[in-house]
């Protein structure tokens, strides 16, 4: 019961911070992360430890599906040149630059670990950029590119992260070992099957529950098959987002969109609060002499990004 009370308290704090961010027209992820960091230093603050695999499945899978609904396949096709350029420069080059800086300051860190760190901080927050730009009323094409960039940036950064973490665990990098990550057929096939299943469901609550079950099921199946959960989910999500209007009736799609929007927002605010809460256990695990060194490293990474 105590953990439930702590979780409810975090949700209340997150909602207040998100409302404050909207009032001052600032990106709410920044407020939530800083708020979580402040909460972490309150005596008796909760400490939540989730397995990395659960974090990726719980927070990433539904967010990627929601982002695919916001990114029109036609818009992705029409703007593939700027989108590809942004993915290459915003994610690829930033990851490489951060890895070089980290290796220069911490030569003992393996290259794979440095690349993993770079992939974590590389993708820009397109939602934050959109929140800042929307009041300025920029051309719709810019907002469209930002929405498509959000999907592709997160997917590419997560893929780099998974490959780098796998290399750290295996102490080597093998092309045959990572080749299955780039299998793109499974996602569309699963999307086609799931839509045919959902098209036969008439009960709205059942259809919405099945959407969540199949979303997490696709991620788990990809993991069991040794595929990239990120790429599989992106291909699955684009397939579902493109063909759902032709298969699912509007009386199911409309409430589904509302439920997904609320759930994804709740997951987002919870994720950023959790990020801030990690600061206390991280600092507690460091020796006092190492804290200055790692603060300097964090500053260098921030300047690089």
Residue pairs with C-beta under 8 A, 6 or more apart in sequence:
3 46
6 46
7 46
9 46
10 39
10 46
10 270
10 273
11 266
11 269
11 270
13 35
13 39
13 273
14 32
14 35
14 269
14 270
14 272
14 273
15 269
17 28
17 31
17 32
17 35
17 269
18 28
18 31
18 32
18 269
20 31
21 27
21 28
21 30
21 31
21 32
22 28
25 131
25 132
25 135
26 131
26 132
27 125
27 127
27 128
27 129
27 131
27 132
28 128
28 131
28 269
28 272
29 125
29 127
29 128
29 268
29 272
30 128
32 269
32 272
32 273
32 275
32 276
33 272
33 273
33 275
33 276
34 276
35 273
35 276
36 272
36 273
36 274
36 275
36 276
36 277
36 279
37 276
37 277
37 279
38 276
39 45
39 273
39 276
39 277
40 276
40 277
40 278
40 279
40 280
41 279
41 280
45 277
45 280
46 277
47 277
47 280
47 281
48 274
48 277
50 58
50 274
53 223
56 158
56 219
56 229
57 216
57 219
57 220
57 223
57 229
58 267
59 267
59 270
59 271
60 154
60 158
60 219
60 229
60 230
60 233
61 215
61 216
61 218
61 219
61 229
61 233
62 212
62 215
62 216
62 260
62 263
62 264
62 267
63 154
63 264
63 267
63 268
64 151
64 154
64 155
64 230
64 233
64 234
64 237
65 215
65 233
65 236
65 237
65 240
65 241
65 260
66 260
66 261
66 264
67 147
67 150
67 151
67 154
67 237
68 151
68 234
68 237
68 238
68 240
68 241
69 237
69 241
69 257
69 260
70 147
70 150
70 151
71 147
71 148
71 150
71 151
71 238
71 241
72 144
73 238
73 241
73 242
75 144
75 147
75 148
76 83
76 148
76 238
79 141
79 144
79 145
79 148
82 145
83 145
83 148
83 149
83 152
86 145
86 149
86 152
86 153
87 149
87 152
87 153
87 156
90 122
90 123
90 124
90 149
90 153
91 119
91 122
91 123
91 153
91 156
91 157
91 160
92 122
92 156
94 118
94 121
94 122
94 304
94 305
95 115
95 118
95 119
95 122
95 157
95 160
96 115
96 118
97 118
97 304
98 114
98 117
98 118
98 121
98 122
98 301
98 304
98 305
99 111
99 114
99 115
99 117
99 118
100 114
101 300
101 301
101 304
102 109
102 114
102 117
102 118
102 297
102 300
102 301
103 109
103 111
103 114
105 296
105 297
105 300
106 114
106 297
110 168
112 164
112 165
112 167
112 168
112 173
113 164
113 168
115 160
115 164
116 160
116 161
116 164
116 165
116 168
117 301
118 160
119 157
119 158
119 160
119 161
119 164
120 157
120 161
121 301
121 305
122 157
122 160
122 305
123 153
123 154
123 156
123 157
124 149
124 153
126 146
126 147
126 149
126 150
126 153
127 150
129 146
130 143
130 146
130 147
133 142
133 143
133 146
134 143
151 234
151 237
154 230
155 230
155 231
155 234
158 230
159 181
159 228
159 230
159 231
162 181
162 228
162 229
162 230
163 173
163 178
163 181
166 177
166 178
167 173
170 177
180 225
180 226
180 227
180 228
181 227
181 228
181 231
182 228
182 231
183 227
183 228
183 231
183 232
184 231
184 232
184 235
186 221
186 222
186 225
186 227
186 232
186 235
186 236
187 218
187 222
187 231
187 232
187 233
187 234
187 235
187 236
187 237
187 238
187 239
188 235
188 236
188 239
190 214
190 218
190 221
190 232
190 236
191 235
191 236
191 237
191 238
191 239
191 240
191 243
192 239
192 243
194 214
194 218
194 236
194 240
195 239
195 240
195 243
195 244
195 247
195 248
196 247
197 210
197 214
198 207
198 210
198 211
198 214
198 247
198 248
198 252
199 247
199 248
201 207
201 210
201 252
204 251
204 252
204 255
204 256
207 248
207 252
207 256
208 252
208 255
208 256
208 259
211 256
211 260
212 263
215 233
218 232
218 233
218 236
219 229
219 232
219 233
221 232
222 228
222 229
222 232
222 233
223 229
244 253
245 253
248 256
283 291
286 294
